[in-house]
């Protein structure tokens, strides 16, 4: 499907569709769920902190559940609030809480579509993308017009490397209801297809739709996603402005703070980068944030602080984000065999372009050049303007003795975002 068609349908739908609803782009999570109703209830009612819109909504919902009993609808609403928290940082307790709510709701109403949708969300957050794909398809066979389920199917297919399938699922989502969740997915997929102009137009539609939502986090998510596109395209000032807009809507929004930390590092403001990364990590402890914090502290000459941050990167990556840890190890040339093992694990669960490029570099660092080149050759049709892909591929080709081709890829990446490449290639 060409994005000119998708863009045309989006612009038409924007003029004729009903008002956007309050559903947002949510993932979700866990394996091996408990069967005891008492344990499940305890899991779905952990302490909620009213530190943002999602937290305040959680507290209100939990109070209603505790006072009025656990209806299926109430449990699904509470689970969706936990899923929003889980999406921000994949905290295991949030994932478990969301899944426990879904299971309790299904105990009360086994055919409840909202509870089944919530379970798909939890599978996505837990990186069980094949299971999420299959569950979403089964649910759509029963309820073909569930818009959010089409979005969840698109998310799973994208992570599994099926870009065309993700586009088709997103198109169906747009056809059913053009709103923030469908626009956000369409914008990202347009960017992955290399259609930057369409991605920006659709992102504006997402932002416009988000102005009418009660929750601010979905709008901050879209603003940050759009700012990330500017960042990877090398428009550092534009990215910084986008992150600021996201923080205006949701103060202390972790992803936007991480973006501003990247900008500060790119501008040589290493103290500001460390401070922003620290704030982001305190809000949501991600492996990527720990990596940036380590680099910022190292640039400031703070060896112990840098070591501590890299240790956090290793810990979080080992448990929750093998891909980021594999990328760090491959770029820095550390533990090559471990980097391969981590990347292979990710290839089994989400074999998209970024994962494949990291896997290729890990293979090259481990001395498995022919295998690495095969992976890089498979990426040649990827049109996304993501300089990380070019850096990984360039380093693989350089390691294989393809000097001219490798250098051309690195030069292409530097021309687009020199500060990013400087962090990646040392």
N, C-alpha and C positions, 0 to 999 in steps of 0.2 A: 504494500500500500504506500502511495506517495503522500508525503506530508502536506502537499498543497491541498489535497482533498480533505485531510483531517483538519487543516487550518480553516478551510472554507466552511466546513460543517460546524466548527467551534464558533466562528464569527456569526454564522446564521443563528445558531442556537442561543447565543448570548442575547440576541434581540428578541427571542420568542419564548424563552424558557421560563418556568416558575422560579420563584426566589430560591436561592441556595439554602440548603439545610445545614444543620449543625454537625453533621458527620464529618470526620476528618480522616486523613490517611494514617491508619493505625496498623502497626504490626502486633505480634504477640508470641506465646511460648511453651511450655515445658514438656518434659518426658516423664514417664512412669508416675502418673498421678495417683494420689491416695484414694482409697475407696470409702473410708470412714466418713459419714456425714458430719460427725463432730469435728474431725480433723479438717475436712474441707471448709467447714464454716469458720474455723479458726484461721485457716490460711487466707480466706477471702476478706477477713476483717483485721488485718494487721494495723499498726498505728499509721494514721494518715496525718501529714503535716500540711497546714494551710498556708504554704509558702508561695502559692501561685494559684491561678484559676483552677487548674486540675485538682490541686490539693484541697481547695475549698469545696469544690464539687464533691470530691470523695468524702469529705467529712459530713456533708449534708446527707449524702446517700447512705453512708454507713449508719448515721443516726436513724434514718428512716427504716433501714433494714433491721436494726437492733430493736426499734420500738414497735414495728408493725409486722414483723415476720419476714420470711424470705420468699416472696413470690418470684416466679421466673422472670417477669419483666424487671422487677427491682434488682435482682441479682445480675441480670444482663447490663443494666445501667451502671451498676457499681463496677462490674467487670470492665466495661468500656472506659471508665475513669482510670482504673488500674492500667489498662492497656495504653492509655495516653501517657501515663507515667513511664511505662515500660519502653515505649517508643523513644522517649527522650534519652534513655541511657541503658536499657537492657539490664536493669537491676534484677537479680534473680527473684527477690521477694515480690516485686511488682508483677513479674511474669507468672509466678506461682499463684498470686492472688487473683489475677485475671482468669487463669485457667480454672482455678477452684470455683470461681463464680460461675463460669460456663458449665462446669460439671454439675454443680448443684442445681442450676437452672434446668439442665437436661434431665436430672432426676425427677423434677417436678413436671416438666413438659417435654417429653422426649423428642417431639417434632418441632420444637421452638426454633424458627429460622435465625433469630437474633443470637441465641446461644450457640448454634452451629457456626454462625459467622464469627463469633468471638473465639471459638476454638481454632478456626483458620488463622485468625490474627495471632493467636499464641504460637501456632506452629511457625509462622513467619518470623516472629521475634526470636524463636529458638533455632532459627536457621534450618528448619526441616522443610525445605522448599518443595521437594517432591511430594511429601505428605500433604503440604498445604495446597499444592496444585490439584492433587487427586480429591481432596476433601472439598475444595471450591467447585470443581467440576461436578461432583456428586450433588452438592447443594444446588447448583444451577440447574441440574436436571429436574429438581423438584420445584425450584423457584427461579425461572429463567430471567425474570425482570428485577432481581435483587441487585441494584446498581453497585453497592459497595463490594459485593462478592466478585463482580467482574473486575473491580479494581484490585482486590486481593489476588485474584487469579493472574492479573497482569504483573503484579509484584513478583509472584512466584516464578512465572515464566521468564521474566527479565533476569532474575538471579540464576535461573537454570540455563541461560544463554539463548533462549528462544525469543529473539527480538521481534520477529514477525508475529508470533503468537501474542506477545505483550501488546503490540500495537493494535492487533485485532480486538483484544479484550478491552483495551482503553477506548477504542472507537465505539464499542458497544456501550461502555460506561457513559461516554459523552452523549450518545444517541438517547440513552434513557434519561439522563439529567446532566446538563453542563453546569458544574459547580466547582468549588475549590478543589475537592479531591480529584475530579476528572481532569480539570485544567492542569493541576500540578503534575499529574502523571504524563499527560500529553506533552507538556513543556519539556519535561526531562527526556522523554523518548525522542522528541524532535531534535534536541541537542545531541543525543547519542547518535542520531542519523546524520549529524553534521549540518542540520538546517538551523543555524543560529538565529536568523531573522524570525523564523516561525516560532522558535523556542521563546524568544523575547515577547513576541506579540501574545502568545498563549499565556505566558507568565503574567502579563498585565491583566489578562482576563481572570486569572486565578486570584490575583491581589484584589481586583475589583469585587469578585464574588466573596472574598473573605472579609470585606468590610462589614458585611451584614451578619456575620456569625457572632454568637454570644461568647464563645471561647476565643481567646487571643492566640493561643499556642499554634493552631493550624495556620493562621496568617503569618506568624513569625516563622513557621516552618517554610512556607512558600517564599517569603522574603529572603530567608537564608539560602534556600536552594537556588534562587535566582542570583543572589550575590555570589554564590559559589561558581556559577557559570561565568560571571564576570571575572572572578579570581583566576580561574583556569585559563581564560582567554587573555589574561595579562592586563586587564583593566583594573589596576589595584585601587585607584581612587573610587571607581564605580562600585567595586566590591565593598569597600569600606563604608560607603554611603548606604548600601543595602543592609549591611550588618547593623548599622546604627538604627535604621528604620525598624528592623526586627526587634531590637532592644527597646525601642520606644513603645512597641506594642506589648512585649513581654520582658520586663527588666530581668536581668541575670539569666537570660536564655542561653543555655550552655553552648549550643552550636554557633550562635552569633558571636559569643565571646571568643570561641575558638577561631572563628574567621578573623576577628579583629586582632587576635594574637598573631595569626599568620601575616596579616598586613604589617603589623608593627615589626615583626622579625624581618620582613622583606625590606623595610625602610631602615634597618639597622638600629631600631629602638629596642634593644634586647631586654632592658629592664622592664619596659612596658609589656613586651611580649611575655615575659615570665609572669608578670602580675596578672595579665589577662588570662593566660593559660592556667594559672593557679586558681583563679575564680571559676573558670569553666570546669576544671577538674573537681573542685569542691562541690559544684552543682551536680555534675554527671561525670563520674570517673571513667573516661574512655582511654583506650590504648593510644589513639592518635594524639590526644591531648597531652598525655605523659611524654610521648616522643618529642613533641614540640617544646614542652617545658624543659626537657633534658637538653635539647639543642640550644635553647635560649640561655640556660644556666651555663652551659659549656662556652658559649660565645662571650659570656660575661667573666669567664675565668673561675667560675664556682664549681670546681671539680666534684666535690662531695654532693652538692645539690643536684648536679647533673646525673651522677651515679644513682642517686636515690630515685630520680624520675625515671631513668632507664630501667631500674629494677621494677618500678610500678608498671611500666610498659610490658615487661616480660611476664609479670604476674597476671595482668589483665588479659594480655594476648593469649596466654596459655589456656585460660579458662573461658574467655568470651570472644576473642577476636584474633583467630589464628592468622587471618590474611594480613592484618596490619603488622603483626609480629614477623611473619615470613618476609614481608617487604622490607622491614627494618633490617633484619639479618642479612638478606640478600644484598641490599644496597651497601651495607657496611662491611660485607665480606665475613661476617661472624657465623660460626657454626653452620657451614653450608649444608651438611646432611640434615640437620634439624630444620633448616629453612625449606628444604625439599619436602620433608615429611609433613610440615605444617601446610605448605602450599598444595600438596597432593590431597590432604584432607579437605581443603577448601574446594579443590577442583571436583571432588565427589559431590559436594553439596551446592555450590554456586559457581559453575564454570563459565562465568561471563568474561568479557574482554580484560578487565582489570586483573581478575584472578589469574587468567591465562598468562598475562604479561609478567606478573610476579612469579608465577611458576616457571616461566621460561628463564627469567634471570636467576632464580634459585638453582635450576638445572645447570646453567652456565657456570655459576660459582662452584658447583660441585664437580665440575669437569665433564659434564655430560652435554658437550656442545651440539652434536647432531640432533638430540632430542629437543634441546633448547631452540635450535633454529626451526625445527618443525612447528613448534608452538608459535614462534614469531611469524612464520610464514602464514599461519592460519589467521593472524590478526591484520593482514594487509588490507582487507576490505572494510575494516572498522573506520567509520568516518568521524567519530566523536573528536572534537577539538580538545582532547585531554593530553597535555604534555607529559603526564606520567607514563602513558603508554609508549610514547616516543622515546623517553629516557630508558625505560626498561629494554625496549627493542634495540635501541642504539648500543647499549652496553653489551647486550648479547652478541650483536654482530661484531662489535670491536673484539670481544673475547674470542670469536671464531676466526679472527684475522681479516674480516671484511671491513677494512679500515675506512674506505670511502663511504660505504653505505652507513656504517655505524656513526661516523662523524656527521654525516648529513642529517641523520635523525636527531642527534644531540643539538646541532645548530638550529634545526627547526624548532625544537623545544625551547632553546634559549631565546630565539627571536620572539617567541610568544610570551614566555614568562621566565625571564632570567633569574629572578630571586628564587623561584621554586626549584629550578635546575641546580642552582648553587647549593641548596640544601641537600639535594638528592645525590649529586656527583661531587665527591671530595677527593 
